[in-house]
Amino acid sequence: MRKAVSGQVSAVSKKAEGGRQKAEGKNKNLASNSTRHKPQATSLRLFYALRVPTELGSELARAQQQLKGNWRAVNAGQMHVTLSYLPSVPPERVDDLKRLGTRLMQDLPPMPVQLRGTGYFPNEGSPRVWFVKVEAEGLSELAANLRAGIQELGLETDDLPFKAHITLARKKGPAPRVPPKIFDLGWTATSGTLYRSILRKTGPIYEVESTFRFRGTPAPTPSVPPEGGEENRNQPSQEMP
């Protein structure tokens, strides 16, 4: 009787030991696979832009109060004018983009920027974006130079026509359009910024990677001739005979 019980216990022990060794082997394989398939560093979403000053963003936030339905307003502190977008940048190439930004922007003079009227992307059908148009001398040239420099670095950038604007809201579902608005607002941009875009469920957030000061000398303001100036002085006097 004792021999039978002892044999049964021994068989159970061997079975348990075999199960334990099998589980350990499985765990080792999982650990090996986990190491082998360890994800590489993810690429970054970056863009060059002009930052909208806080006080101007506060003015635009008042216009956002007219939004209804499923429009999601852009936070005033995140407003900007996109110059060039890079959807997938390896982390080790960020320094190249910093050098590019410095090279193209360090000699620029401060840039007066003027806001105009609102619009939609797309304008036809159901729009996804509500924005305000922006104008500034030299802005299109800067955007084109950045795009060319990015392509020379062998990095991907968007190929859409450049349309300077500030995004005010993005639509997430059915929502009515806001009536057109005209803004008599502006600011003088003194720097450009390289931003990192981080996607969140509540919308993207933007972190500053680098800032590029405009250190060029502003163009002299043309002088306005005094009233009754050179043109009048050159006309013959009409004295009474």
ABEGO torsion letter per residue (X at the ends): XAAAAAAAAAAAAAAAAAAAAAAAAAAAAAAAAAAAABBBBBBBBBBBBBBBBAAAAAAAAAAAAABBEABBBBBAAABBBBABBBABBBAAAAAAAAAAAAAAAAABBBBBBBBBBBBBOBABEBBABBBBBBBBBGAAAAAAAAAAAAAAAGBBBBABBBBBBBBABBBAEBBBBBBBBBBBBBBBBABBBBBBBBBBAAEBBBBBABBBBBABBBBBBBBBBBBGBAAAAABBBBBBX
